[in-house]
Structures are given as structure tokens and as C-alpha cells.
Amino acid sequence: MSVKFKVVPRKNPQDVAAPEKFYAAAISNGETDLEALSEMIAYQSTLTDTDCYAVLRSLEHNIINELKQGRIVRLGSLGNFQVSLSSEGKAVADEVTALDIVKNRINFRPGKKLRQMLQQISYQKED
């Protein structure tokens, strides 16, 4: 299987007068939700899909709770989740407070198996 892509025109935001260029953009081939994942896992194991779904929901719940406490969540070869943030700069370190935080996000760093998958993936241009 391969990931399909389409060609999209984009302008240069730093030079709006420049001619647009064309870039490849991945096309989604549907979605897989927790219920579908739990059914797949159940088929590949001795667990029921209900048990698998419960474990996946617990995983989701616990990842959220651990991130709220500022912990890095390491999921082995799948990858790591971590909260990061951006703040306004101050001239003196003591002046920086939580009110200076302007943006937060969750960073995901893929693990070894996901990085290997990216090296082996193939692409197909959609007609």
C-alpha cells in the first residue's frame, strides 16, 4: 500500500508577489478510531474487543493525566509525548510568570519503529 498525494499550489508568504509553486500534499484514506483499533487488537490476541477498548481508553486517560503533571510519556518504540510552551521574553528572569505563557502544545516524538516506517513508505500521485 502507499500513501496518496495531490499537487497543491501555494504562495510564498514572505513574498506574495512571487509566483506560486506546486507542492505534494498527503491525502487521507479514511480514519481509524479507538473502537476499530480495539477490534483489530482483539482479533490479534485472546482479549475481547471490549477489553481492548477499555485498555485504550485507560491509556488515553492516563496519558492526559501524566501530561498535566508535566511528565514525559514514553510509549516505547511508538514514541514520546511531552507538553511544551512558548512565552513572552522578559529582561529579568524573576519577571517571568505563568501569565507570560502565550502558547502551549503537545509534542510527539516518534519512536524507532515509526521513524523506520517513514523511511519505507511509498507514495502514489492521485490522478
N, C-alpha and C positions, 0 to 999 in steps of 0.2 A: 504494500500500500504506500501511497505517497500523499503528501500534503499539497492541496491545490492552491494556486495563487492566481491573482488577477493583476493587471497592469493599471496603475492609477497615476494621473498627472498631479504634480504638486509644485507649488511656487516656492521660491526661496524666501523665507520670512525676513531674512536680513537684507534682501534686495528684491523688492516686489516688482521692480521694472525688468528684472532678468526673465528670460523665457522659462516657462515651466519645464521640468524634467519628468521623466516617467520612471516609476518605481514598482517593484513587486510588492504585493500585499497578500498575506495569507487569507484564505477563505475557510471559514468554519465548516466542518462537515457534521454539524449537529452538536448535541450535548450529551453528557452522561452525568446523572445525578447520584445522590447517595443511595437511593433505592436500587438503581441499576447496578451500581458498584457492589452493593451488598448481595444481590442475586448472583453476580459474577463470582464473587469470593465464595459464596455458599456452594456453587457448582464445583469449585476447585478444592473444596475442603469437606470436612464432616459436619460443619456447622450449618444451622438453618439460616435462611436469608434474614429472618427476624433477629437472630443473634448477631449476625454480621452488621445489620443496620444499627443495632443498639451500640455495638462497639464503635462504629464510625461516628455516631452522634456523640458518644462519650469522648472520643478523640477530639472532635471539633470543640466541645465544651471545655475540655482540659487545655487545649492549645490556647484558646481565648483567655482562660484564667491565668495561665502561666505568662502569656504576653503582657497582661495587665499588671503583673508583678515585676515586669522588667526583665524577665528571663529569656534567654535564647532557647528556642525549642528545636532540638536536634532530632530529626526523623531518619537517622541512619543514612543509607545511600540515596534516600529520596531527597533530602536537603534540610535546610535550616530556616526557621522563621525568626525574625527579630524586629522589634519596634525601633524606628529611627525618627529623628525630628530635625527641624530647621528652626532657627531663632534669629531675632534681630541682634546685630552686633552692638556691644557696649564698649566704651573705652576702658572701663574698670571691671574686673571680674566680679567684684562684690555687687555690682549693679544688675547683674543678670538674674532674672527671676523667672518663674514659670509663666508669668504674663508675657514674657518676651518670645515664647514659643509660638510660631506662626503657622507651622505645618507639621503634621505627623503622618507616618505611613508605616506599613508593614513591609519589610524587605524579605524576599525569599531568595535564598542562595541554593541553587540546585546542587544535589549531591553527584557522586561519581556516575551512577547509572543514568541519571537524566542527562548529564553532560555527554556521556557516550552515545546516548540515543540521538542527540542533536548532531553528532558527527556522522551518524549512519543514516539519517533521514533522507528521503528523496523527495523531489518536488516535481509537480506537473502543472504546466500552464493551462488554465481553463480557456476553452475556446470562446 
